[in-house]
Amino acid sequence: MIIVGAGLSGICAAYHLQKECPDHSFTILEMRGALGGTWDLFRYPGVRSDSDMYTLGYAFRPWQDAKSVTDGATILQYIRDTAKDENIEQKIRYHHKVMSAAWSSEQAQWIVTATNTQTQETLTYTCDFLFMCSGYYNYDQGYTPDFQGIQDYKGLLIHPQQWPKDLDYTNRRVLVIGSGATAVTLVPAMTDKAEEVIMLQRSPSYVVSKPAKDKFANFLKKALPSKMAHRLVRRRNILMETFFYQLARRRPNFAKKMLIKNLQKELGKDFDVATHFTPNYNPWDQRVCLIPDSDLFVALKNGKARVITDHIHSFTEKGVQLQSGVELSADIIVTATGLEVKFLSDMKMTIDGEAVDPTQKYVYRGTMLSDIPNFVQVIGYTNISWTLKAGLACEYVCRLLNYMQKKQFKTCIPRATQDSLHTDEPLIDLSSGYFTRARHKLPKQGSHDPWKLHQNYIRDLFKLRFGKLKDGVMEYK
């Protein structure tokens, strides 16, 4: 087997394969020169998880740190420690960018072509199963809108994905454009040195605060064995997050009122929550932003940061001109404007010489693609921690491999028919800009099982861990 990507999902896949499928060998191909994926790539001030680590971390490796909402460096070390302790790192081949994968039905194998990004050498590998853990966005660049006059700006323009090493923003005026998870992280983090930090948003996002340290979890870790405490806290957090998501989808007006009420309480009665923190969409139409220990609210209340809700008319030499006529001057402008979605890292794919267009395929159980043999793509959750779905996907693949070995099958192919799909639906139902811009780049989902993504861990747990492997849809040869 070849695993593509050595981030959270790739290390998770490697662990499960070693433990549950010891007869299957594997190699991990990693495009970059280090493991960790997102947590090695992003280096902007304050970078952290926007999920708690009892669910973002692995089920098999208890989270030991006192903070459950923690910084990127700590998460990266957690991934590195896992790879080292489980003897996974030695199976990673760095600087290997996968360019194409060609399936041969005659040989029942994938022929994978990769480029060594250091030497530009072309390398070829074969495997019976291809496991894509490459994430969902372009690691080379983020998304910046085509702002009018952006070339006129004379200050420093940065996208968080390409943060300059050792950037000194002491006593500088900083303008952060955006209202998502990255923006609400950057703004309070940069108030430690900057003269002024402004968050400029076109439209607000829902923001909720959570203590960085989970007192109940830390109590359990002292009272119970580590693995038991981790398991209990993980289950509690999954249930709480699932409950809130379902509440938001079923009773959006109630959830919206509850969130806005809490925001007003956090920011005080004189703060204009209606303008700056009341979106024009329902909770979980887009992701809800999590902040630890109310850090953004504290920065706004003590005057170290400001939030402005307006549209950009154009960039100027000194900053940006707003549609309201106000000009904002800044020494540094950060475009926290989102990611550029890239499915399968733009890998070219063929089956018996015929080109395959993944955007015309349907996702099977959130793990495989219709009519593509021996192929898995990890698609994590958007409403709770990505890793929860990655872990279930890895368990499912191991069950599938062991079943095929027992039955002496070499190939498995999920077969889609229009009768089984009923209707086409976008793969991701969030209205966030980076997903709506990329719907044409993603595969589809159907209207019901097994072609439907439910964004429901509890439901997927039973389907992927215990569901039938011979379901009338999967074809074995």
C-alpha positions in Angstrom: 0.0 0.0 0.0 1.0 3.6 -0.6 -0.2 6.3 1.7 0.1 9.8 0.3 0.7 12.5 2.9 2.3 12.4 6.4 0.0 14.7 8.3 -2.6 13.8 11.0 -4.5 11.5 8.6 -1.4 9.8 7.1 0.1 8.9 10.5 -3.3 7.7 11.6 -3.5 5.4 8.6 0.0 4.1 9.2 -0.8 3.2 12.8 -3.9 1.3 12.0 -2.3 -0.6 9.2 0.6 -1.7 11.4 -1.7 -2.8 14.2 -4.7 -4.3 12.3 -3.2 -5.4 9.0 0.3 -6.7 9.9 0.5 -8.7 6.7 0.3 -5.5 4.6 3.4 -3.4 4.0 3.2 0.3 3.2 5.2 3.3 2.3 4.3 7.0 3.0 5.0 9.5 0.2 5.2 13.1 1.6 5.6 16.1 -0.7 7.3 18.3 1.9 10.5 17.8 3.8 8.8 17.1 7.2 5.8 15.3 8.6 2.9 17.1 10.3 1.0 18.5 7.3 -1.0 21.6 8.3 0.7 21.8 11.6 4.1 22.0 10.1 3.1 24.3 7.3 1.3 27.1 9.2 3.6 29.3 11.3 1.6 32.5 11.8 1.3 34.1 15.3 -1.0 32.2 17.6 -1.6 29.3 15.2 -3.6 26.7 17.1 -6.4 24.1 16.8 -10.0 25.2 16.5 -11.1 21.9 17.9 -10.3 20.3 21.2 -7.4 17.9 21.2 -9.4 15.1 22.8 -11.2 14.8 19.4 -8.5 16.2 17.1 -5.9 13.9 18.6 -5.9 10.2 18.0 -8.1 7.7 19.8 -5.1 5.5 20.4 -2.8 8.1 21.9 -4.1 9.9 25.0 -3.8 13.7 25.0 -1.6 14.6 28.0 -1.2 18.4 27.8 -3.3 20.5 30.3 -4.6 22.6 27.4 -7.3 21.0 25.3 -7.3 24.0 22.8 -3.6 24.3 22.1 -1.0 25.8 19.8 0.3 24.5 16.5 3.8 23.7 17.8 2.4 21.4 20.5 0.1 19.6 18.0 3.1 19.1 15.7 5.1 17.6 18.4 2.2 15.3 19.3 2.2 14.0 15.7 6.0 13.7 15.6 6.0 11.8 18.9 3.3 9.4 17.6 5.3 8.7 14.4 8.5 8.1 16.4 7.0 5.9 19.1 5.1 3.8 16.6 8.1 3.4 14.3 6.3 5.1 11.4 8.7 7.9 10.5 11.2 5.4 9.0 8.6 4.5 6.4 8.2 8.1 5.2 9.8 9.2 1.9 10.1 12.9 2.0 10.2 15.3 -1.0 8.0 12.9 -3.0 5.2 14.8 -4.9 2.8 12.3 -6.4 2.0 13.3 -10.0 -0.1 10.5 -11.3 -1.6 7.1 -10.5 -2.5 4.5 -13.2 -4.6 1.5 -12.4 -4.0 -1.8 -14.2 -6.9 -4.2 -14.0 -4.7 -7.0 -15.5 -2.1 -6.6 -12.7 -4.6 -5.4 -10.1 -2.1 -2.7 -9.1 -1.7 1.1 -9.1 1.4 2.5 -10.8 2.2 5.7 -9.0 4.6 8.3 -10.4 6.2 10.8 -8.1 8.8 13.6 -8.5 11.6 14.1 -6.1 11.2 17.9 -5.4 14.9 18.2 -4.5 16.5 16.4 -7.4 13.5 16.5 -9.9 14.0 12.8 -10.4 10.9 10.9 -11.6 10.2 7.8 -9.5 7.8 5.0 -10.0 6.1 2.8 -7.4 3.5 0.0 -7.5 0.9 -0.9 -4.9 -2.2 -2.9 -4.6 -4.0 -0.1 -2.6 -3.7 3.7 -2.8 -4.6 5.6 0.4 -4.8 9.4 -0.1 -4.3 11.4 3.1 -3.2 14.6 1.3 -5.8 16.9 2.7 -8.1 19.2 0.8 -6.2 22.4 0.1 -3.2 23.7 -1.9 -0.1 23.7 0.2 1.8 26.0 -2.1 -0.5 29.0 -1.8 -3.6 30.3 -0.2 -6.5 32.3 -1.6 -6.4 36.0 -2.0 -9.2 37.8 -3.8 -8.3 40.0 -6.8 -8.6 43.2 -4.9 -8.7 46.4 -7.0 -5.4 48.2 -6.8 -3.6 45.6 -4.7 -0.4 46.2 -6.6 -0.4 49.9 -5.4 0.0 49.0 -1.8 3.6 49.9 -0.6 3.5 48.1 2.7 4.0 44.4 3.5 1.3 42.1 2.2 1.1 38.6 3.7 -1.1 35.5 3.4 -1.0 33.5 6.6 0.0 30.4 4.6 3.3 32.1 3.6 4.2 33.8 6.9 7.7 35.3 6.8 10.1 33.7 9.3 10.9 35.9 12.2 8.7 38.8 11.0 9.0 41.7 13.5 5.7 43.5 13.8 6.6 45.5 16.9 4.9 48.9 16.9 3.5 48.3 13.5 -0.1 49.0 12.4 -1.6 45.6 11.3 -4.7 45.1 9.2 -6.1 41.6 9.1 -8.6 41.0 6.3 -11.1 38.2 7.1 -13.4 36.9 9.8 -12.8 33.2 9.9 -10.7 30.9 12.1 -7.4 32.3 11.0 -8.4 35.9 11.4 -9.8 35.5 15.0 -6.6 33.7 15.9 -4.2 36.3 14.4 -5.8 39.4 15.8 -5.4 38.7 19.6 -2.1 37.0 19.0 -0.6 40.1 17.3 -1.7 42.6 19.9 1.3 41.6 22.1 3.7 43.7 20.0 1.7 45.6 17.3 0.8 49.3 17.8 -2.7 48.6 16.4 -4.5 45.5 15.1 -7.7 45.9 13.0 -9.9 43.0 11.9 -11.6 44.1 8.7 -14.4 41.8 7.7 -16.9 41.9 4.8 -19.4 39.9 6.9 -19.3 38.5 10.4 -18.8 34.9 11.6 -20.2 33.1 14.6 -17.6 33.1 17.3 -17.7 31.1 20.6 -15.3 31.0 23.5 -14.1 27.9 25.3 -11.6 27.6 28.1 -8.2 26.5 26.8 -7.9 24.2 29.8 -10.6 21.6 30.4 -11.0 21.4 34.2 -13.1 18.3 34.1 -10.6 16.5 31.7 -7.6 17.5 33.9 -9.5 16.2 37.0 -10.2 12.9 35.3 -6.6 12.5 34.2 -5.5 12.8 37.8 -8.2 10.4 39.1 -8.2 7.7 36.4 -5.7 5.9 34.2 -4.7 8.0 31.2 -6.4 5.9 28.5 -9.6 5.7 30.4 -9.7 9.4 31.1 -8.9 10.2 27.5 -11.7 7.9 26.3 -14.3 9.4 28.6 -13.5 13.0 27.7 -13.4 12.2 24.0 -16.8 10.6 24.2 -18.2 13.5 26.2 -16.9 16.1 23.7 -18.1 14.2 20.7 -21.6 14.0 22.2 -21.6 17.7 23.1 -20.4 18.9 19.7 -22.8 16.6 17.9 -25.7 17.8 20.1 -24.9 21.5 19.3 -24.6 20.8 15.6 -27.9 19.0 15.4 -29.5 21.7 17.5 -28.2 24.3 15.1 -29.4 22.5 12.0 -32.9 21.6 13.4 -33.6 24.8 15.4 -31.4 27.4 13.8 -33.2 30.4 15.2 -32.9 29.2 18.8 -29.2 28.4 18.3 -28.6 31.8 16.8 -30.3 33.6 19.7 -28.2 31.6 22.1 -24.9 32.4 20.4 -25.7 36.1 20.1 -26.8 36.3 23.7 -23.5 34.8 24.8 -21.6 37.2 22.6 -23.3 40.2 24.0 -22.6 39.0 27.5 -18.9 38.5 26.6 -18.5 41.9 24.9 -20.7 44.0 27.1 -24.0 45.8 26.4 -22.4 48.7 24.7 -20.6 46.7 22.0 -22.3 46.6 18.6 -22.7 42.8 18.3 -25.5 43.2 15.7 -23.1 44.7 13.2 -19.8 42.9 14.0 -20.8 39.4 15.3 -24.3 38.6 13.9 -24.0 36.8 10.5 -26.7 36.8 7.9 -26.7 33.0 7.8 -27.6 30.3 10.3 -25.1 28.6 12.6 -23.2 25.9 10.8 -24.1 27.1 7.4 -20.4 28.0 7.8 -18.0 26.8 10.5 -18.4 28.3 13.9 -15.1 29.9 15.0 -13.7 28.8 18.4 -11.5 31.1 20.5 -9.8 30.0 23.7 -10.3 31.9 27.0 -12.2 34.7 25.2 -8.9 36.1 23.9 -10.4 38.0 20.9 -13.1 39.5 23.1 -10.5 40.6 25.7 -8.4 42.3 23.0 -11.5 44.1 21.7 -12.7 45.2 25.1 -9.3 46.5 26.3 -8.8 48.5 23.1 -5.8 46.5 21.7 -7.8 45.5 18.7 -10.7 46.8 16.7 -13.2 45.1 14.3 -14.6 47.0 11.3 -17.4 45.5 9.1 -17.3 47.0 5.7 -16.4 46.2 2.0 -13.1 47.0 0.4 -13.3 49.4 -2.5 -9.7 49.3 -3.4 -6.1 49.1 -2.1 -4.1 52.3 -1.8 -0.4 53.0 -1.3 -1.0 53.3 2.5 -3.7 50.6 3.0 -7.3 50.1 1.8 -10.1 52.4 0.9 -13.5 51.1 2.1 -16.8 51.5 0.4 -17.9 53.8 3.2 -15.2 56.2 2.1 -12.9 55.6 5.1 -9.2 54.8 4.4 -7.4 52.4 6.7 -3.6 52.8 6.8 -1.5 49.9 7.7 2.2 48.9 7.7 1.3 45.2 7.3 -1.8 43.8 5.7 -2.7 40.1 6.3 -5.1 38.5 3.8 -6.7 35.8 6.0 -9.1 35.2 3.2 -9.1 31.5 3.0 -7.6 28.4 1.4 -7.5 27.2 -2.2 -9.2 23.9 -2.3 -7.3 21.2 -4.2 -8.7 17.6 -4.3 -6.2 14.8 -4.5 -3.4 17.4 -4.8 -4.3 17.6 -8.6 -2.9 14.1 -9.1 -3.7 12.7 -12.6 -5.5 9.4 -12.6 -6.2 6.7 -15.2 -7.8 3.3 -15.2 -6.6 1.0 -17.9 -5.3 3.9 -19.9 -8.6 5.9 -19.6 -8.4 9.3 -17.8 -10.5 9.6 -14.7 -12.2 12.8 -13.7 -12.8 12.6 -9.9 -15.2 15.5 -9.9 -17.7 13.2 -11.8 -17.4 10.5 -9.2 -19.5 9.9 -6.0 -18.1 9.5 -2.5 -18.8 6.0 -1.1 -19.1 6.0 2.7 -17.0 9.1 2.9 -13.9 7.0 2.1 -13.9 5.8 -1.5 -14.9 7.0 -5.0 -17.4 5.3 -7.3 -16.0 3.0 -9.9 -12.4 3.5 -8.8 -10.8 0.3 -7.6 -8.7 -0.1 -4.4 -8.6 3.6 -3.7 -9.3 5.5 -0.6 -9.5 9.3 0.0 -9.8 10.5 3.6 -12.5 13.3 3.8 -12.8 14.5 7.4 -15.6 16.2 9.1 -16.4 19.9 8.7 -18.6 20.2 11.8 -16.3 18.5 14.3 -12.7 17.4 14.3 -11.3 16.2 11.0 -9.4 13.4 12.7 -12.6 11.7 14.0 -13.6 10.8 10.4 -10.0 10.0 9.5 -9.8 7.5 12.3 -13.1 5.8 11.3 -11.9 5.7 7.7 -8.7 3.9 8.7 -10.6 1.4 10.7 -12.9 0.7 7.8 -10.0 0.2 5.3 -8.3 -2.3 7.7 -11.6 -4.2 8.0 -11.9 -4.2 4.2 -8.3 -5.3 3.6 -8.6 -8.2 6.1 -11.9 -9.2 4.5 -10.4 -9.3 1.0 -7.4 -11.2 2.3 -9.7 -13.8 3.9 -11.8 -14.2 0.8 -8.8 -14.0 -1.5 -10.1 -10.9 -3.4 -7.7 -8.6 -5.1 -10.0 -5.8 -6.1 -12.9 -3.9 -4.5 -14.9 -1.3 -6.5 -17.9 0.7 -5.2 -20.3 0.7 -8.1 -22.7 3.6 -8.5 -26.0 3.5 -10.5 -28.4 6.5 -10.9 -31.1 4.4 -9.2 -28.9 4.1 -6.1 -27.8 7.8 -6.1 -31.3 9.3 -6.6 -29.9 12.9 -6.9 -26.6 14.8 -7.1 -25.6 17.0 -4.2 -22.5 19.1 -3.5 -19.9 17.2 -1.5 -19.6 19.9 1.2 -22.8 21.7 2.3 -21.1 24.6 4.0 -21.5 28.1 2.3 -18.0 29.1 3.2 -16.2 30.9 0.4 -13.4 28.4 -0.1 -15.9 25.6 -0.5 -18.4 27.4 -2.7 -15.6 28.5 -5.0 -14.4 24.9 -5.3 -17.6 22.9 -5.8 -16.6 22.2 -9.4 -13.3 20.7 -8.1 -14.8 18.2 -5.8 -16.6 14.9 -6.3 -20.3 14.6 -5.5 -22.5 12.9 -3.0 -25.9 11.2 -3.4 -29.0 11.7 -1.4 -28.8 8.6 0.8 -26.5 5.8 2.1 -23.9 4.8 1.2 -23.3 7.8 -1.1 -24.3 10.4 1.5 -22.0 12.3 3.9 -23.9 12.8 7.0 -21.4 14.8 9.1 -22.4 12.6 12.0 -19.7 10.7 13.9 -22.1 8.5 15.9 -23.9 7.4 12.7 -20.6 6.8 10.9 -19.2 4.9 13.8 -21.8 2.1 13.4 -21.7 2.2 9.6 -17.9 2.1 9.2 -16.9 0.0 12.3 -19.7 -2.5 12.2 -21.5 -2.2 8.9 -21.6 -5.0 6.3 -18.7 -5.1 3.9 -20.7 -7.0 1.3 -23.5 -4.5 0.9 -24.6 -5.0 -2.7 -22.7 -1.9 -3.8 -19.1 -2.9 -3.3 -18.0 -5.3 -6.1 -15.2 -7.7 -5.3 -13.0 -9.6 -7.7 
